[in-house]
Amino acid sequence: MNPALPPATVPASAPRPSRAPHPPWTGLPRGLALLITLMGCKLVVLLLRASDGSSISSGPLTWLALWAEDLLCAGLFVLLDLLLQGLLRGRQRVVSYLLYAALCLYLACNVPVMRMFGTPLTFPILQAADTALADSLAIYVTRGNVLGCLSVLLLAIASPLLLRSIRGIATPRPLILWLLVGLWLTWVLLGLGVRAQVPLRGLSRSPLLLLIHTTLQQRSAHGVAASIELPPLPPLAQPSAPAGEGGLGGLIGAAQGRDVLWIVLESTAARSLRPYGAPADPMPNLTALAARSVQFESVYAAYPESIKGLFATLCSMNPAAHTTAARYTHRKLPCPSIGSRFQQAGYRTAMFHSGWFLYLGMDGIVAERGFSVAEDAGAIGGAYTTSFGVDEASTVQRVLRYFDSLSPTDRTFVMYLPIAGHHPYHSPGPAQRPKPFAENTELGAYQNDLHLGDAAIGTLLDGLRQRGRLSRLLLVVSADHGEAFLQHEGNFGHTLHLYEENVRVPLWLHLPGWTDQPEKAQRRPQPSAPASLLDVAPTLLDLTGLPIPSAYQGQSLLRPRSPDAVPRFLIDHAVEQVGLRHGPWKFIDEPDNDRAQLFDLVHDPDEQHDLSRQHPQQVATYRAHLRAFFSRQRLLITAR
């Protein structure tokens, strides 16, 4: 019988067997889960938009373009996972899943934004989510939006659990892996290539890549503005009469020695008002004033948003794309603002705003711009308050008290900035207020809000008349920008597009003794040539006999101007757009995707028929002009 063998022993010094290395593609399931969540997020948004009555053109190109950036984002996430695997070793999975969770949570937050605006969150949209907009933001906490966000979160949780149950997905065979890479690359390249041919606008962009892209765009530009040559505009077949002709030259210096009051309406499109052809009349006091004023028919905001729009108005300078309000403070961008020009001429200057100067950095735009008195909702107080400001009646009484404080020899320049008309169209004031329009639509609520603001303006004009000041006052009424109510697909509010409802604004000049004389009413000019809000400041200086700074980019509306003096405008909150109005033509360009729109406003005032394909040479000329102009403008503002 064989003796028992001794048990095998392992020497104490023998190394322990090491763990099997992680397969090189352990991040593939997480990348696929992120891709599923990205694609699912877009589908949820499309379903919500379909329930709202919105639609997109279907077809292979649509789906290629819709998810191309999402595929690119998921691929980059897999590469990042590989990098973390090499750097963090055992802790890589924890960090990767934490990153995955953060990205998916951000995706869910994009659902209501994409549903409403047709674009994911951008840096400017995030920056605009100010506490002053709390009442507006609360409106979008709806059942549909909450369910949409929860659907994306549930998909984000279920996707990695499902993929982990599929054997071999983290260690695909080389042939399958290369087929997946080839399919991924083909889809990305084709999708990015056809985006300009599919009218998806912002929906084609990945929420994750877009936030990074729009944040990086805030960097300063490099170069010399003077080195950029501006291509000329194409000749017009029938040139319109330049602004300044038709009898306005007689108003130069006509307001010398008078007080000046400039009312800048909030979110008031020209087409929303009766004097500009609206069927309803939400502002009867202004309608009566318009009948005794010079009315400009085609005036455009330089930027359909309050803060940079206010800078453009005060300083007669176009803003630049991808810049924050901090770029426009006096310390970074000094300018001969309209307030400082009147202050230097011996006027007492004041600005009264029913909202908050802290909103989006507005205080930096106003500070050191020549206003001895600058009061907002906090300083004015009021009987009624919302997150956006105080009631107009309180602000009007403050303006009247300011006029009461003036001595008989004082001259003054005053700006009054109301908030009535701003979303959510429930300005502070008594609950039992006149509401001549139905409240069951956004448009009706907006018109009632304008009506409330108009009543305050009526009180202001009556108060000035009773004090004997209205007859010796130069009164100017304009607006900061317009307001849209889905006249075009996805166009709501004012910061998304450059259509007429967004950028065309009212402008009236009322000069008692000149514009309100019955015998002159038939001969009073109604200038129709396109103009810009940048032109208001030099026009006021011209009216009061003061010199116009050479730094102003706007020109006086009382004098003939060159044919190249056209209004230009831009917006960059969602999809960046630049545009101009040239004679009958309205041109809008989207630099990021090379889409363009061209409208003949004489025959198509509602901008329903895009003529860009019928006029390719005109499109190319306008596009070259605008891109050169706004590249130069960006250098003027950021290269300091």
ABEGO torsion letter per residue (X at the ends): XBBBBBBBBBBAABBBBBBBBBBAAAAAAAAAAAAAAAAAAAAAAAAAAAAAGBBBBBEAAAAAAAAAAAAAAAAAAAAAAAAAAAAAEAAAAAAAAAAAAAAAAAAAAAAAAAAAAGBBBBAAAAAABBAAAAAAAAAABBAAAAAAAAAAAAAAAAAAAAAAABBGAABBBAAAAAAAAAAAAAAAAAAAAAAAABBAEAAABBAAAAAAAAAAAABBBBEBAAABBBBBBBBBABBBBBBGBGGAAAABGAABGBBBBBBBBBGBBAAABAAAGBABBABAAAAAAAAABBBBABBBBABBBAAAAAAAAAAGBBBBBGBBAAAABAAABBBBBAAAAAAAAGBBBBBBBABBAABGGAAAAABGAGBABBBBAAAAEEABBBAAEBBAAAAAAAAAAAAAABBAABBBBBBBBBABGBOAGBBBEBABBBBABBAABAAAAAAAAAAAAAAAAAAAAAAAAAAGAAAABBBBBBBABBBBBGABBGBBEAAABABAAAABBBBBBBBBGAAABAAAAAABBBBABBBBAAAAAAAAAAAAGBBBBAABABBBAABBBBAABBBBBBBAABBBBBBBBBEABBBBBBAAAGBBBBBBAAABAAGABBAAAABAAAAAAAAAAAAAAAAAAAAAAABX
